[in-house]
Amino acid sequence: EVLAVCRASLGRFAAIGCTVGEALPAFDIERAWQAFMTLRAWQSAAPLADIARDPAKRAQVNAQALFELDLASRLSPSDIQTASAVRAGWSAAFGRLFEQFDVLVALTAQLFPFDIAQTWPTEIAGKQMRTYHEWMKGVCLVTLAGTPSLAVPAGFSRTGLPIGLQIIAPNHQRSEEHTSELQSHSGI
């Protein structure tokens, strides 16, 4: 249903004159995901490490933070360097899509909002989530690409739950032509 709602919302882009097509970076998505996981753990560990070492404070650290700390504790400098190289390759592959497209549009999440009592989704459409943040894989991989992204509403499920799209732009590009086009379509 998420895909159906989001695909239907693409009609709004077509209605203002955009050509809509499917695109996917020419890169191993699982490899990019593993690089994201490595770099996130590495970057998250430093601020959490002192807290987690203090027995009085460790009890206040949630399972997700402990997951990041555990993963980071097993990383070597070589792991960080490899993940950084993968990130560069992913970013380049993602960037090559902008040779064909002015902007990219992707889901903000793979599922509609879930029950607040649930810490995170453990399964989506029959697929087990391996980590607490895999349900956000779409936004995580856009973050890994280092491109600017704007989340906008896409629509609602049959039960009234919202879902959004990310409008993703290339880095460091400003086109007066595109700015004028956007202003004429948006009434700015």
PEPEVEN-V33035 format. One record per residue. RES is the residue in one small letter. OMEGA is omega in whole degrees, 0 to 359 (* if undefined). NEAR is the number of other C-alpha atoms within 10 Angstrom. Layout:
((RES | OMEGA | NEAR) (RES | OMEGA | NEAR))
This chain:
((e | 177 | 12) (v | 180 | 19) (l | 180 | 12) (a | 180 | 10) (v | 182 | 17) (c | 177 | 21) (r | 179 | 16) (a | 181 | 12) (s | 177 | 16) (l | 176 | 17) (g | 178 | 14) (r | 178 | 12) (f | 179 | 12) (a | 181 | 11) (a | 178 | 9) (i | 173 | 11) (g | 178 | 10) (c | 171 | 13) (t | 184 | 12) (v | 177 | 13) (g | 180 | 9) (e | 180 | 7) (a | 177 | 13) (l | 178 | 10) (p | 177 | 14) (a | 184 | 13) (f | 178 | 15) (d | 184 | 12) (i | 179 | 14) (e | 178 | 9) (r | 177 | 14) (a | 179 | 22) (w | 179 | 21) (q | 176 | 14) (a | 177 | 24) (f | 181 | 22) (m | 181 | 21) (t | 183 | 22) (l | 178 | 22) (r | 180 | 16) (a | 181 | 22) (w | 182 | 20) (q | 182 | 14) (s | 190 | 15) (a | 186 | 21) (a | 181 | 12) (p | 182 | 10) (l | 188 | 16) (a | 181 | 17) (d | 179 | 11) (i | 184 | 15) (a | 179 | 19) (r | 181 | 10) (d | 183 | 10) (p | 180 | 9) (a | 182 | 9) (k | 184 | 11) (r | 180 | 15) (a | 180 | 11) (q | 182 | 10) (v | 183 | 12) (n | 184 | 10) (a | 181 | 11) (q | 178 | 13) (a | 178 | 16) (l | 176 | 17) (f | 179 | 15) (e | 179 | 20) (l | 180 | 21) (d | 179 | 13) (l | 181 | 16) (a | 182 | 22) (s | 181 | 13) (r | 183 | 11) (l | 175 | 14) (s | 174 | 11) (p | 178 | 8) (s | 178 | 9) (d | 181 | 15) (i | 180 | 16) (q | 179 | 13) (t | 180 | 15) (a | 178 | 21) (s | 178 | 17) (a | 177 | 13) (v | 178 | 21) (r | 179 | 23) (a | 178 | 16) (g | 178 | 17) (w | 180 | 26) (s | 178 | 21) (a | 179 | 16) (a | 178 | 17) (f | 180 | 24) (g | 179 | 19) (r | 177 | 14) (l | 180 | 17) (f | 171 | 15) (e | 180 | 10) (q | 188 | 10) (f | 176 | 16) (d | 177 | 13) (v | 174 | 15) (l | 178 | 21) (v | 181 | 20) (a | 177 | 18) (l | 172 | 22) (t | 178 | 25) (a | 181 | 19) (q | 179 | 18) (l | 176 | 19) (f | 179 | 16) (p | 182 | 12) (f | 182 | 11) (d | 182 | 9) (i | 179 | 7) (a | 179 | 6) (q | 182 | 8) (t | 175 | 10) (w | 178 | 16) (p | 179 | 18) (t | 181 | 16) (e | 175 | 13) (i | 178 | 12) (a | 178 | 7) (g | 180 | 7) (k | 179 | 8) (q | 174 | 12) (m | 184 | 14) (r | 182 | 10) (t | 181 | 13) (y | 183 | 14) (h | 180 | 14) (e | 178 | 21) (w | 178 | 21) (m | 187 | 16) (k | 181 | 17) (g | 180 | 16) (v | 179 | 20) (c | 181 | 20) (l | 173 | 20) (v | 176 | 19) (t | 180 | 14) (l | 180 | 22) (a | 178 | 22) (g | 181 | 18) (t | 177 | 16) (p | 183 | 14) (s | 178 | 20) (l | 178 | 12) (a | 179 | 16) (v | 178 | 13) (p | 176 | 13) (a | 182 | 20) (g | 185 | 19) (f | 175 | 16) (s | 176 | 14) (r | 181 | 9) (t | 175 | 6) (g | 179 | 9) (l | 184 | 12) (p | 172 | 16) (i | 182 | 23) (g | 175 | 21) (l | 169 | 23) (q | 171 | 22) (i | 190 | 16) (i | 182 | 18) (a | 176 | 19) (p | 179 | 21) (n | 169 | 13) (h | 178 | 7) (q | 175 | 7) (r | 180 | 10) (s | 178 | 8) (e | 179 | 9) (e | 180 | 9) (h | 179 | 11) (t | 179 | 10) (s | 179 | 12) (e | 181 | 11) (l | 180 | 13) (q | 181 | 11) (s | 180 | 10) (h | 185 | 10) (s | 180 | 9) (g | 181 | 6) (i | * | 7))
